Amino acid sequence: MPVRRGATAGVTERQRPALAEFVCLALIAEGAEHGWGIGTLLADDGDIGRIWTLSRPLTYRAIDQLIERGYVARRGTEQGRGRQRTLLRSTAAGRRAVAAWLNEPVQHLRDVRTELLVKLTLRQRVGLSGRPLIVRQQEQFADTIDALTSTGPDNTSRPGAEAGADDDLVGIWRRESARAVRRFLDEALDPGRRPAHQARPTKLRLSARNQLTGVVSGVTHGDVMSSVKLTLPDGQRLTAAITKDAATDLDLAPGDDVMVIVKSTEVIVAKPAG
């Protein structure tokens, strides 16, 4: 179960509704009339449940909390199968709260798989474009992803880490998760665009004959340029200064196999596609 977060303007962290409340509120605001229908959408095979599930008891609990907050009101009952169902409607305060939440990027990379996907799906269900939220999310994560994809044996900042250490499994996981999030956001923003690092392989004949293979050992991103440290098969090390846009398009990170192309005083980095 992901960390539950959400936000509304002027609401403190302590007062902030949980993710379960926001999801239920969004479904009520879009037209879900009672707890049973909301629970169906949040079941394992439901439209939202395939992304993030919530049991029926917790669904009803979230609805009760929304009523206490004044975000949802009861508006009568409807005869259901064997029992009466309480009909629900969102209040003006509830609609403002959920609108703010649907426009707010998530705070952590781990929340992309759950909360961000739920938000994008809920926006789509009511006819809202996901593009503005994705752009804000990219801006929110830019520095974090740069930091996580910059770490490596040559420029590690992990306390107690030693140069050349390759056993930091947590660091590897965080780095690869960051790269996956970056690729997901890029493709979600422009599904028809194939990123450079996923381009179809193309054979090239280059005038530069000094073509070497190597492994990225460290990447340091600046505002405009990135420094890429490389280790050749014989242990020699090179450093290439390339634009940050190029490093991002190549999705460079420590451990990547690359080709190093040297011409005159310049070092060019190429990465196998596919």
C-alpha positions, 0 to 999 in steps of 0.5 A, a space after each residue: 500500500 503506498 504512502 497516502 498523500 494529497 493536498 488542498 490549499 490552506 490545509 495542513 499536513 495533519 488535516 490533509 485527507 488521505 489518498 483513499 478519501 481523495 479517490 472516493 471524493 473524486 469518484 463522487 464528484 464525477 457522479 458515483 452515487 453510493 458506497 457500493 458503486 465506489 467500492 466496485 470501481 475500487 475492487 481488484 477488477 474495477 476501473 480504478 482498482 486495477 491501479 490501486 485497490 481499496 476494500 469495501 470497509 475502508 471505502 465506507 470509512 473514507 466516505 464517512 470521513 469525507 462527510 465529517 469534513 464537509 466534503 460529501 453530503 447525504 442526499 437520501 436513500 435508494 433501494 438496493 439489493 436487500 438494503 437501502 443505499 445512502 445516496 451521496 453528493 459532493 459539496 462545493 468545498 469537496 469539489 474545490 478540494 478534489 480539483 486542487 488535488 487532481 492538479 497537484 503533482 505527487 511528491 515522491 517517485 514511489 507514488 507515480 505507480 499509484 497516486 499519479 496513475 490514479 490521478 491521470 485516470 480520474 482526469 481522463 474519466 472526466 475529460 481533463 487532459 493529463 498534459 498539464 499535470 505531467 508537465 508539472 510532475 516533470 518539473 517537480 522531479 527534475 532535480 531528484 531524477 538528476 541527482 539519482 542518475 548522477 550517482 556512481 562510483 566516481 562521484 558517490 555521495 552516499 555516506 560510507 561509500 567507497 570508490 568502485 563499490 558496486 554493492 549498493 543495491 538500494 542505490 541501484 534500485 533508486 537510480 533505475 526507478 528514477 530512469 523508469 519514471 523519467 521515461 514514463 513521463 516523457 512517453 505519457 506526455 508525447 505517446 507518439 514520440 520515440 525517445 532517442 534511447 529507444 530509437 530503432 537501431 541504425 548502422 552508422 559509418 563515421 569518419 572518426 576511427 577512434 571508436 572505443 567501448 566503455 562503461 559509464 562510471 559516473 554522471 554529473 549534471 550541470 544546468 547546461 552541460 553534463 560530465 560523463 565519466 567512462 571506464 574502458 575495458 583496460 581500466 583507462 578512464 575518460 571524461 566527456 563533456 556533453 550537453 545535459 539534453 544529450 545525456 538525458 536523451 541517451 538516458 545515461 547512468 552509471 553501469 551503461 555500456 556506451 561507445 566512445 568516439 574520439 576525434 581531435 580534442 573532442 570525446 563523443 558518447 554513443 549508446 546502443 539503441 533498443 
